[in-house]
């Protein structure tokens, strides 16, 4: 899960992280409603994953704040992709 969260943070894909967190919260609530099974291990895992995703979202928020404070921070820099068949 940490690799998935790291990937979404690097891509700055807040929407995917939020959807992932909502999905895990839904799973956690559903697992809590099943009283017949010993699902304590699954509950602990889901809670850890939710914390990990929330930390990733917090990292995105911190990154946005840092970019806003930097000179020209409101401009996003995108990498240039060069087409080898295209002449400059």
Secondary structure as UniProt FT lines:
FT   HELIX           2..11
FT   HELIX           14..32
FT   HELIX           40..69
FT   TURN            71..74
FT   TURN            84..85
//
